[in-house]
């Protein structure tokens, strides 16, 4: 982890949909096995899912039970807690279109 990136501690539900989708691609087999524990500013021991983008280092607050519930309630994951191929393709298509003209080709003369 680069120490120059700002650290952001947030709840999963308060994240931008785009970030949630990137997290799904990063953790296609669920979140619970990837949780880390740390002591927050109030001195409490909390667990979170680490996720890094080009700009920020996220710690997404969630307990083991919350990590399981998020996956169980998300239709993008199958009954075994794995990201479905269809959902993965849909998310990748949307992510590829971010910041670019959706599907537009650029003619170079």
C-alpha positions as CSV (number, residue, x, y, z in Angstrom):
1,X,0.0,0.0,0.0
2,X,1.2,3.4,-0.9
3,X,1.3,5.7,2.1
4,X,0.7,8.8,-0.1
5,X,-2.9,7.8,-0.9
6,X,-5.6,9.1,1.3
7,X,-7.2,6.4,3.5
8,X,-11.0,6.3,3.4
9,X,-13.1,4.4,6.0
10,X,-16.7,3.9,4.9
11,X,-19.6,1.5,5.1
12,X,-20.3,-0.6,2.0
13,X,-23.8,0.9,1.6
14,X,-22.5,4.5,1.5
15,X,-20.0,3.8,-1.3
16,X,-20.5,4.9,-4.8
17,X,-22.0,2.2,-7.0
18,X,-19.0,2.3,-9.3
19,X,-16.7,1.6,-6.3
20,X,-19.0,-1.3,-5.1
21,X,-18.7,-2.8,-8.6
22,X,-14.9,-2.5,-8.6
23,X,-14.9,-4.3,-5.2
24,X,-17.1,-7.1,-6.6
25,X,-14.5,-7.6,-9.4
26,X,-11.7,-7.5,-6.8
27,X,-13.4,-10.1,-4.6
28,X,-15.5,-12.4,-6.8
29,X,-15.6,-15.1,-4.1
30,X,-17.1,-12.9,-1.4
31,X,-15.6,-10.6,1.3
32,X,-15.5,-12.6,4.5
33,X,-12.1,-14.3,3.9
34,X,-10.5,-10.9,3.1
35,X,-11.5,-8.9,6.1
36,X,-8.7,-7.2,8.2
37,X,-9.0,-5.9,11.7
38,X,-7.7,-2.5,12.9
39,X,-8.2,-0.1,15.8
40,X,-10.2,3.0,14.8
41,X,-9.7,6.6,16.0
42,X,-11.9,5.9,19.0
43,X,-9.7,3.0,20.1
44,X,-12.3,0.3,19.0
45,X,-11.3,-2.9,17.3
46,X,-13.2,-3.0,13.9
47,X,-13.0,-5.1,10.8
48,X,-13.0,-3.9,7.3
49,X,-12.5,-5.0,3.7
50,X,-9.4,-3.4,2.1
51,X,-9.7,-2.0,-1.4
52,X,-7.3,0.2,-3.3
53,X,-8.0,2.4,-6.3
54,X,-5.5,4.6,-8.2
55,X,-6.5,7.5,-6.0
56,X,-7.5,6.1,-2.6
57,X,-7.1,3.2,-0.1
58,X,-10.5,2.2,1.2
59,X,-11.2,0.3,4.4
60,X,-14.9,-0.8,4.0
61,X,-16.3,-1.3,7.4
62,X,-18.1,-4.6,7.9
63,X,-18.3,-7.5,10.3
64,X,-18.1,-11.1,9.3
65,X,-21.9,-11.4,9.5
66,X,-22.3,-8.2,7.4
67,X,-19.9,-9.5,4.8
68,X,-21.9,-12.7,4.5
69,X,-25.3,-10.8,4.4
70,X,-24.1,-8.4,1.7
71,X,-23.2,-11.4,-0.6
72,X,-26.4,-13.3,0.3
73,X,-28.6,-10.3,-0.5
74,X,-26.7,-9.4,-3.8
75,X,-28.2,-11.0,-6.9
76,X,-24.7,-10.7,-8.6
77,X,-23.5,-13.6,-6.4
78,X,-24.7,-17.2,-6.7
79,X,-25.9,-19.5,-3.9
80,X,-22.2,-20.4,-3.2
81,X,-21.2,-16.8,-2.7
82,X,-19.4,-16.4,-6.0
83,X,-19.8,-13.6,-8.5
84,X,-21.7,-15.0,-11.5
85,X,-20.1,-14.9,-14.9
86,X,-23.0,-12.8,-16.2
87,X,-22.6,-10.2,-13.5
88,X,-18.9,-10.1,-13.9
89,X,-19.2,-9.4,-17.7
90,X,-21.9,-6.8,-17.1
91,X,-19.8,-5.0,-14.5
92,X,-16.6,-5.2,-16.6
93,X,-18.6,-3.7,-19.6
94,X,-19.8,-0.8,-17.4
95,X,-16.4,-0.3,-15.9
96,X,-14.7,-0.2,-19.3
97,X,-17.2,2.5,-20.4
98,X,-16.4,4.8,-17.4
99,X,-14.9,8.1,-18.4
100,X,-14.9,7.2,-22.1
101,X,-17.5,7.6,-24.8
102,X,-19.8,4.5,-24.3
103,X,-18.7,2.2,-27.1
104,X,-17.7,5.0,-29.5
105,X,-14.9,4.3,-31.8
106,X,-12.3,7.0,-32.4
107,X,-11.2,7.5,-36.0
108,X,-7.6,8.3,-36.4
109,X,-6.8,9.9,-39.8
